[in-house]
Amino acid sequence: MVQEEVKCDKCGKIAETIEQVENENWEYCEGLKVQFCGECREKREEPPCTNSQCQADVCYDAREERTD
């Protein structure tokens, strides 16, 4: 079992092991303050956050694409 419960804020899924979190690419969005499981991460409806400290891949990719 994961030491600290990792629960998706979108669908309520709870990670059973730390390997599941790593394999399914769960991530926490600092700007939205939301934990996404791998499945919800792939179909998230929220726009990427603008928090420069956010480590979420989707947010990072969006910031890197901005050129203005």
MOPAC internal coordinates of N, CA, C and O (Angstrom, degrees):
PM7 1SCF
backbone

  N    0.0000 0     0.00 0     0.00 0    0    0    0
  C    1.4624 1     0.00 0     0.00 0    1    0    0
  C    1.5354 1   109.15 1     0.00 0    2    1    0
  O    1.2310 1   121.04 1   -32.34 1    3    2    1
  N    1.3045 1   115.61 1   147.66 1    3    2    1
  C    1.4548 1   121.16 1   177.84 1    5    3    2
  C    1.5201 1   108.08 1   -67.45 1    6    5    3
  O    1.2310 1   120.23 1   -43.52 1    7    6    5
  N    1.3481 1   117.16 1   136.48 1    7    6    5
  C    1.4682 1   120.33 1  -177.99 1    9    7    6
  C    1.5202 1   111.23 1   -57.47 1   10    9    7
  O    1.2310 1   120.36 1   128.56 1   11   10    9
  N    1.3311 1   116.91 1   -51.44 1   11   10    9
  C    1.4568 1   120.67 1   177.53 1   13   11   10
  C    1.5194 1   106.46 1  -107.77 1   14   13   11
  O    1.2310 1   120.23 1   -51.62 1   15   14   13
  N    1.3259 1   117.16 1   128.38 1   15   14   13
  C    1.4687 1   120.19 1  -176.10 1   17   15   14
  C    1.5224 1   111.25 1   -57.64 1   18   17   15
  O    1.2310 1   121.05 1   -50.90 1   19   18   17
  N    1.3273 1   115.59 1   129.10 1   19   18   17
  C    1.4511 1   121.37 1   176.93 1   21   19   18
  C    1.5160 1   106.24 1  -110.80 1   22   21   19
  O    1.2310 1   120.80 1   -67.48 1   23   22   21
  N    1.3338 1   116.08 1   112.52 1   23   22   21
  C    1.4583 1   121.46 1  -175.65 1   25   23   22
  C    1.5270 1   109.99 1  -124.09 1   26   25   23
  O    1.2310 1   120.79 1   -46.49 1   27   26   25
  N    1.3210 1   116.10 1   133.51 1   27   26   25
  C    1.4607 1   120.74 1   178.33 1   29   27   26
  C    1.5220 1   109.31 1   -72.11 1   30   29   27
  O    1.2310 1   120.39 1   -53.44 1   31   30   29
  N    1.3252 1   116.86 1   126.56 1   31   30   29
  C    1.4651 1   121.27 1  -179.62 1   33   31   30
  C    1.5251 1   111.99 1   -74.90 1   34   33   31
  O    1.2310 1   120.28 1   167.56 1   35   34   33
  N    1.3263 1   117.07 1   -12.44 1   35   34   33
  C    1.4612 1   120.37 1  -178.45 1   37   35   34
  C    1.5213 1   112.35 1   -91.86 1   38   37   35
  O    1.2310 1   119.85 1   130.91 1   39   38   37
  N    1.3332 1   117.90 1   -49.09 1   39   38   37
  C    1.4717 1   120.36 1  -175.38 1   41   39   38
  C    1.5244 1   113.52 1  -112.11 1   42   41   39
  O    1.2310 1   120.26 1   169.08 1   43   42   41
  N    1.3369 1   117.12 1   -10.92 1   43   42   41
  C    1.4595 1   120.52 1   177.92 1   45   43   42
  C    1.5141 1   115.13 1    86.77 1   46   45   43
  O    1.2310 1   119.97 1  -178.85 1   47   46   45
  N    1.3347 1   117.67 1     1.15 1   47   46   45
  C    1.4585 1   121.63 1   179.82 1   49   47   46
  C    1.5251 1   110.01 1   -63.21 1   50   49   47
  O    1.2310 1   120.79 1   -40.78 1   51   50   49
  N    1.3271 1   116.09 1   139.22 1   51   50   49
  C    1.4623 1   121.75 1   178.87 1   53   51   50
  C    1.5230 1   108.79 1  -111.47 1   54   53   51
  O    1.2310 1   120.58 1   -49.83 1   55   54   53
  N    1.3222 1   116.49 1   130.17 1   55   54   53
  C    1.4607 1   121.02 1   178.88 1   57   55   54
  C    1.5235 1   109.31 1   -70.38 1   58   57   55
  O    1.2310 1   120.82 1   -44.33 1   59   58   57
  N    1.3287 1   116.03 1   135.67 1   59   58   57
  C    1.4593 1   120.63 1  -179.18 1   61   59   58
  C    1.5170 1   112.44 1   -88.20 1   62   61   59
  O    1.2310 1   120.35 1   149.20 1   63   62   61
  N    1.3322 1   116.94 1   -30.80 1   63   62   61
  C    1.4597 1   120.93 1  -178.79 1   65   63   62
  C    1.5208 1   109.48 1  -142.06 1   66   65   63
  O    1.2310 1   120.41 1   -20.15 1   67   66   65
  N    1.3116 1   116.83 1   159.85 1   67   66   65
  C    1.4614 1   120.79 1   177.04 1   69   67   66
  C    1.5243 1   109.64 1   -65.76 1   70   69   67
  O    1.2310 1   120.16 1   150.59 1   71   70   69
  N    1.3307 1   117.31 1   -29.41 1   71   70   69
  C    1.4630 1   120.52 1   177.53 1   73   71   70
  C    1.5240 1   110.41 1   -64.02 1   74   73   71
  O    1.2310 1   120.35 1   143.47 1   75   74   73
  N    1.3335 1   116.94 1   -36.53 1   75   74   73
  C    1.4590 1   120.43 1   179.17 1   77   75   74
  C    1.5216 1   109.82 1   -63.72 1   78   77   75
  O    1.2310 1   120.35 1   138.52 1   79   78   77
  N    1.3309 1   116.94 1   -41.48 1   79   78   77
  C    1.4632 1   121.05 1   179.32 1   81   79   78
  C    1.5302 1   109.38 1   -61.94 1   82   81   79
  O    1.2310 1   120.56 1   136.44 1   83   82   81
  N    1.3285 1   116.54 1   -43.56 1   83   82   81
  C    1.4576 1   120.65 1  -179.13 1   85   83   82
  C    1.5308 1   111.72 1   -69.89 1   86   85   83
  O    1.2310 1   120.41 1   135.61 1   87   86   85
  N    1.3225 1   116.83 1   -44.39 1   87   86   85
  C    1.4568 1   121.24 1  -176.68 1   89   87   86
  C    1.5239 1   112.92 1   -70.08 1   90   89   87
  O    1.2310 1   120.38 1   145.40 1   91   90   89
  N    1.3281 1   116.88 1   -34.60 1   91   90   89
  C    1.4619 1   120.56 1  -177.61 1   93   91   90
  C    1.5261 1   112.52 1   -94.72 1   94   93   91
  O    1.2310 1   120.55 1  -177.93 1   95   94   93
  N    1.3233 1   116.55 1     2.07 1   95   94   93
  C    1.4594 1   121.67 1   176.18 1   97   95   94
  C    1.5270 1   114.42 1    56.67 1   98   97   95
  O    1.2310 1   120.80 1  -128.07 1   99   98   97
  N    1.3149 1   116.09 1    51.93 1   99   98   97
  C    1.4566 1   120.19 1   173.01 1  101   99   98
  C    1.5226 1   107.13 1   -65.30 1  102  101   99
  O    1.2310 1   120.28 1   -28.02 1  103  102  101
  N    1.3155 1   117.07 1   151.98 1  103  102  101
  C    1.4598 1   118.91 1   176.00 1  105  103  102
  C    1.5200 1   110.66 1  -153.76 1  106  105  103
  O    1.2310 1   121.87 1   -25.86 1  107  106  105
  N    1.3305 1   114.02 1   154.14 1  107  106  105
  C    1.4628 1   121.09 1   179.81 1  109  107  106
  C    1.5127 1   108.74 1  -110.49 1  110  109  107
  O    1.2310 1   120.74 1   -54.16 1  111  110  109
  N    1.3291 1   116.20 1   125.84 1  111  110  109
  C    1.4606 1   121.25 1   178.61 1  113  111  110
  C    1.5255 1   108.83 1   -91.58 1  114  113  111
  O    1.2310 1   120.54 1   -66.10 1  115  114  113
  N    1.3338 1   116.57 1   113.90 1  115  114  113
  C    1.4683 1   121.67 1  -178.18 1  117  115  114
  C    1.5178 1   112.52 1   -64.01 1  118  117  115
  O    1.2310 1   120.45 1   142.00 1  119  118  117
  N    1.3181 1   116.75 1   -38.00 1  119  118  117
  C    1.4683 1   120.15 1  -177.74 1  121  119  118
  C    1.5137 1   113.28 1   -70.91 1  122  121  119
  O    1.2310 1   120.56 1   138.60 1  123  122  121
  N    1.3304 1   116.53 1   -41.40 1  123  122  121
  C    1.4589 1   121.23 1  -179.36 1  125  123  122
  C    1.5219 1   112.03 1   -89.36 1  126  125  123
  O    1.2310 1   120.25 1   167.46 1  127  126  125
  N    1.3435 1   117.13 1   -12.54 1  127  126  125
  C    1.4664 1   122.76 1  -177.40 1  129  127  126
  C    1.5270 1   110.41 1    56.68 1  130  129  127
  O    1.2310 1   120.97 1  -133.35 1  131  130  129
  N    1.3351 1   115.75 1    46.65 1  131  130  129
  C    1.4567 1   121.63 1  -177.76 1  133  131  130
  C    1.5251 1   110.47 1  -132.27 1  134  133  131
  O    1.2310 1   120.90 1   -43.46 1  135  134  133
  N    1.3308 1   115.88 1   136.54 1  135  134  133
  C    1.4558 1   122.77 1   174.28 1  137  135  134
  C    1.5235 1   107.88 1   -95.13 1  138  137  135
  O    1.2310 1   120.26 1   -52.61 1  139  138  137
  N    1.3230 1   117.10 1   127.39 1  139  138  137
  C    1.4538 1   121.67 1   178.77 1  141  139  138
  C    1.5266 1   110.26 1  -111.95 1  142  141  139
  O    1.2310 1   120.43 1   -45.46 1  143  142  141
  N    1.3461 1   116.79 1   134.54 1  143  142  141
  C    1.4606 1   119.14 1   171.39 1  145  143  142
  C    1.5311 1   106.86 1   -77.02 1  146  145  143
  O    1.2310 1   120.20 1    -7.75 1  147  146  145
  N    1.3156 1   117.23 1   172.25 1  147  146  145
  C    1.4577 1   120.40 1  -177.84 1  149  147  146
  C    1.5067 1   113.16 1   -57.75 1  150  149  147
  O    1.2310 1   120.32 1   140.00 1  151  150  149
  N    1.3351 1   117.00 1   -40.00 1  151  150  149
  C    1.4646 1   120.54 1  -178.12 1  153  151  150
  C    1.5291 1   111.11 1   -69.56 1  154  153  151
  O    1.2310 1   120.27 1   132.35 1  155  154  153
  N    1.3206 1   117.09 1   -47.65 1  155  154  153
  C    1.4677 1   120.44 1   179.95 1  157  155  154
  C    1.5295 1   111.05 1   -67.38 1  158  157  155
  O    1.2310 1   120.79 1   148.87 1  159  158  157
  N    1.3178 1   116.10 1   -31.13 1  159  158  157
  C    1.4662 1   120.58 1   178.75 1  161  159  158
  C    1.5211 1   110.21 1   -59.69 1  162  161  159
  O    1.2310 1   120.82 1   140.15 1  163  162  161
  N    1.3359 1   116.04 1   -39.85 1  163  162  161
  C    1.4593 1   120.89 1  -177.42 1  165  163  162
  C    1.5232 1   112.88 1   -72.71 1  166  165  163
  O    1.2310 1   120.11 1   156.81 1  167  166  165
  N    1.3351 1   117.39 1   -23.19 1  167  166  165
  C    1.4650 1   119.76 1  -176.80 1  169  167  166
  C    1.5333 1   112.29 1  -122.75 1  170  169  167
  O    1.2310 1   120.57 1  -150.31 1  171  170  169
  N    1.3268 1   116.52 1    29.69 1  171  170  169
  C    1.4571 1   119.12 1  -178.19 1  173  171  170
  C    1.5172 1   111.01 1   -66.64 1  174  173  171
  O    1.2310 1   121.06 1   -38.64 1  175  174  173
  N    1.3094 1   115.57 1   141.36 1  175  174  173
  C    1.4591 1   122.02 1  -177.36 1  177  175  174
  C    1.5227 1   112.05 1   -97.77 1  178  177  175
  O    1.2310 1   120.52 1   158.00 1  179  178  177
  N    1.3276 1   116.61 1   -22.00 1  179  178  177
  C    1.4561 1   119.50 1  -179.52 1  181  179  178
  C    1.5226 1   109.84 1   -68.67 1  182  181  179
  O    1.2310 1   120.36 1   -35.48 1  183  182  181
  N    1.3252 1   116.91 1   144.52 1  183  182  181
  C    1.4721 1   118.32 1   174.95 1  185  183  182
  C    1.5288 1   108.44 1   -69.50 1  186  185  183
  O    1.2310 1   120.03 1   -24.10 1  187  186  185
  N    1.3163 1   117.55 1   155.90 1  187  186  185
  C    1.4654 1   119.64 1   177.81 1  189  187  186
  C    1.5338 1   110.19 1   -57.53 1  190  189  187
  O    1.2310 1   120.42 1   -35.33 1  191  190  189
  N    1.3069 1   116.80 1   144.67 1  191  190  189
  C    1.4604 1   119.47 1   179.68 1  193  191  190
  C    1.5299 1   110.39 1   -75.33 1  194  193  191
  O    1.2310 1   121.16 1   -11.61 1  195  194  193
  N    1.3053 1   115.38 1   168.39 1  195  194  193
  C    1.4654 1   120.64 1  -178.98 1  197  195  194
  C    1.5205 1   112.32 1  -106.83 1  198  197  195
  O    1.2310 1   120.39 1  -170.91 1  199  198  197
  N    1.3355 1   116.86 1     9.09 1  199  198  197
  C    1.4619 1   121.68 1   179.71 1  201  199  198
  C    1.5272 1   108.98 1   -71.42 1  202  201  199
  O    1.2310 1   120.17 1   -64.45 1  203  202  201
  N    1.3153 1   117.29 1   115.55 1  203  202  201
  C    1.4624 1   121.14 1  -177.29 1  205  203  202
  C    1.5263 1   112.96 1   -66.43 1  206  205  203
  O    1.2310 1   120.01 1   164.37 1  207  206  205
  N    1.3357 1   117.58 1   -15.63 1  207  206  205
  C    1.4594 1   121.46 1   179.67 1  209  207  206
  C    1.5249 1   112.50 1   -92.14 1  210  209  207
  O    1.2310 1   120.03 1   174.91 1  211  210  209
  N    1.3273 1   117.56 1    -5.09 1  211  210  209
  C    1.4659 1   121.09 1  -176.49 1  213  211  210
  C    1.5215 1   110.27 1   -68.62 1  214  213  211
  O    1.2310 1   120.91 1   -48.16 1  215  214  213
  N    1.3246 1   115.87 1   131.84 1  215  214  213
  C    1.4594 1   121.77 1  -179.13 1  217  215  214
  C    1.5312 1   112.70 1   -97.04 1  218  217  215
  O    1.2310 1   119.90 1  -178.34 1  219  218  217
  N    1.3336 1   117.80 1     1.66 1  219  218  217
  C    1.4656 1   120.49 1  -179.81 1  221  219  218
  C    1.5279 1   109.58 1   -64.67 1  222  221  219
  O    1.2310 1   120.71 1   -48.02 1  223  222  221
  N    1.3246 1   116.24 1   131.98 1  223  222  221
  C    1.4637 1   120.81 1  -176.48 1  225  223  222
  C    1.5164 1   113.23 1   -56.34 1  226  225  223
  O    1.2310 1   120.38 1   135.32 1  227  226  225
  N    1.3348 1   116.87 1   -44.68 1  227  226  225
  C    1.4637 1   119.88 1  -178.10 1  229  227  226
  C    1.5269 1   110.45 1   -61.86 1  230  229  227
  O    1.2310 1   120.05 1   137.52 1  231  230  229
  N    1.3130 1   117.51 1   -42.48 1  231  230  229
  C    1.4650 1   121.02 1  -179.90 1  233  231  230
  C    1.5276 1   110.34 1   -67.34 1  234  233  231
  O    1.2310 1   120.80 1   137.39 1  235  234  233
  N    1.3237 1   116.07 1   -42.61 1  235  234  233
  C    1.4558 1   121.08 1  -179.53 1  237  235  234
  C    1.5240 1   110.73 1   -61.72 1  238  237  235
  O    1.2310 1   120.56 1   133.46 1  239  238  237
  N    1.3390 1   116.54 1   -46.54 1  239  238  237
  C    1.4569 1   121.24 1   179.95 1  241  239  238
  C    1.5294 1   110.94 1   -60.14 1  242  241  239
  O    1.2310 1   120.53 1   138.24 1  243  242  241
  N    1.3220 1   116.60 1   -41.76 1  243  242  241
  C    1.4522 1   119.98 1  -179.15 1  245  243  242
  C    1.5221 1   111.33 1   -65.89 1  246  245  243
  O    1.2310 1   120.21 1   140.48 1  247  246  245
  N    1.3514 1   117.21 1   -39.52 1  247  246  245
  C    1.4743 1   120.21 1   179.71 1  249  247  246
  C    1.5212 1   110.09 1   -66.95 1  250  249  247
  O    1.2310 1   120.25 1   141.26 1  251  250  249
  N    1.3107 1   117.12 1   -38.74 1  251  250  249
  C    1.4527 1   120.74 1  -178.57 1  253  251  250
  C    1.5310 1   112.02 1   -66.58 1  254  253  251
  O    1.2310 1   120.54 1   151.00 1  255  254  253
  N    1.3505 1   116.57 1   -29.00 1  255  254  253
  C    1.4639 1   120.78 1  -178.34 1  257  255  254
  C    1.5135 1   112.58 1   -76.89 1  258  257  255
  O    1.2310 1   120.62 1   158.25 1  259  258  257
  N    1.3451 1   116.41 1   -21.75 1  259  258  257
  C    1.4638 1   119.97 1  -179.17 1  261  259  258
  C    1.5289 1   110.40 1   -67.60 1  262  261  259
  O    1.2310 1   120.41 1   -48.16 1  263  262  261
  N    1.3205 1   116.81 1   131.84 1  263  262  261
  C    1.4538 1   120.12 1  -178.78 1  265  263  262
  C    1.5218 1   113.20 1  -116.98 1  266  265  263
  O    1.2310 1   120.08 1   172.66 1  267  266  265
  N    1.3310 1   117.45 1    -7.34 1  267  266  265
  C    1.4768 1   118.60 1  -179.44 1  269  267  266
  C    1.4935 1   112.96 1   -93.75 1  270  269  267
  O    1.2310 1   120.10 1   180.00 1  271  270  269

